Amino acid sequence: MVTEEVVDLSRLQFAATAFYHFLFVPLTLGLSFLLAIMETTYVMTGKEIYRDMTKFWGKLFGINFALGVTTGITMEFQFGTNWAYYSHYVGDIFGAPLAIEGLMAFFLESTFIGLFFFGWEKLSKRQHLTITNLTAIGSNLSAVWILIANGWMQNPIGAEFSWVTMRMEMTSFWDLVFNPAAQAKFVHTVSAGYVTGAMFVLGISSWYLLKGKHVEFAKRSFRIAAAFGFASALSVIVLGDESGYAVTDSTDKVLPGIDQLEAQAAERIRRGIVAVQALESLRVKTVSEETRAAFEAHKADLGYGQLLRKYTADVGAATPEMIARAARDSIPKVAPMFWTFRIMVALGFSFALLFALSFWYSAKNTFTEKRWLLRWAVWFIPLPWIASEMGWFVAEYGRQPWTIYGILPTHLSTSTISATSLYGSLAGFLFFYTGLLVVEMYLMFKYARLGPASLGTGRYEGEADYQPAR
């Protein structure tokens, strides 16, 4: 039997790798579309400064993209190494969007990102702009399919349990794709990525303006980031609210209290006991219509019955105390959810305020005079990452004790492995990922300090043949 230590270590390892990976994802999503906007402006106006903007911010995008891919690949391997029963139980459903993401979106962006960097002198303006747009689309398509998979974990529709195969089987691919929870998560998550990218550009541009460096370059970057960020921040707030309700069964926008949730969970656990007992009978006896009818009538609560396996091997012998404990444990602890959610929301509104002020003063062409605003923008650079990690915590911790909500408890989802091997792999991942993060920070700071002078065009301060940009 899998121990609680193994479950906790498996969760911690996946959480750690997801945390590191999600440090790279939002910036990739946000910068990809900012690059498309900048290059579109270049093609429309013919001004070289917008080409330089695309190439410089594209350099930072490329660093982030490469390290994001590296941290993301290992996450999928964990489904086989640490979460084998999860992979067996729901692999047919969960694996489909991940396979499509790899075959379509990942190869799309991976192919075109090479053309983006090396095609400036080989392609026409419009051809290169098409490549940039396809890179942005590919990045966001990756998010679509990954969040379809994650949204199904929150709202598992389009699939049902088969007592013959003892696993979940897909009944409707289109229900999986158009899952309301997945769509809400997608628009909220990518909007958060757009905010991150916009804040990144806004903050670094503000730093240049405070230092009096690359002023024309920074002013144009600031304006684009302010407009894009303001629209994105409003989207995050509106769509985030809808995302919260999309994963509930409430249609009147009223959420039940804890006492009600415990009572509902206890009742479903009692019905789940009937489903578990009927399933065991179906597996070891000649199938009777009575047993099949009992299972079909209660199979929607099978997962709730399985919650009791954390406390007893014989679900049918569960005591009222065990049922009450399982019902209580089915509700996430309030304090972590309360504070992380409110930190996320507070940051979201502060981003909207900063972008609104930046957009307003940008429209009035007075933002370079507002040094307090520029300082504010610099200090705000890391905050979108904090908000994104808080949002990830709310979504994933709030789903516990389930890996698939209402279907598969977390304590049944892991592989049969030793705690020792998990300690070793966790330490290895932390060391490797921390090293990658250090590399990312070093390269980002290096090229951000150099600014567009790193392009070697001769148009920016710090270059030997400096001439002012047009």
Protein Blocks (a to p, Z undefined) as FASTA:
>chain_A
ZZfklmmmmmmmmmmmmmmmmmmmmmmmmmmmmmmmmmmmmmmnopaklmmmmmmmmmmm
mmmmmmmmmmmmmmmmmmmmmmmmlmmmmmmmmmmmmmmmmmmmmmmmmmmmmmmmmmmm
mpcfklmmmmmmmmmmmmmmmmmmmmmmmmmmmmcghiacdfklopacdfbfklmmmomk
lmmmmmmmmmmmmmmmmmmmmmmmmmmmmnopaklmmmmmmmmmmmmmmmmmmmmmmmmm
mmmmmmpcbfnlpacdfklmmmmmmmmmmmmmmmmmmmmmmmmmccdfklmmmmmmmmmm
mmmmmmmmmmocblmlpcfklmmmmmmmmpccfklmmmmmmmmmmmmmmmmmmmmmmmmm
mmnopmmmmmmlmmmmmmmmmmmmmmmmmmmmmmmmmmpccfbghkacfklmpccddfkl
mmmmmmmmmmmmmmmmmmmmmmmmmmmmnmmmlnonopaghiaklccdZZ
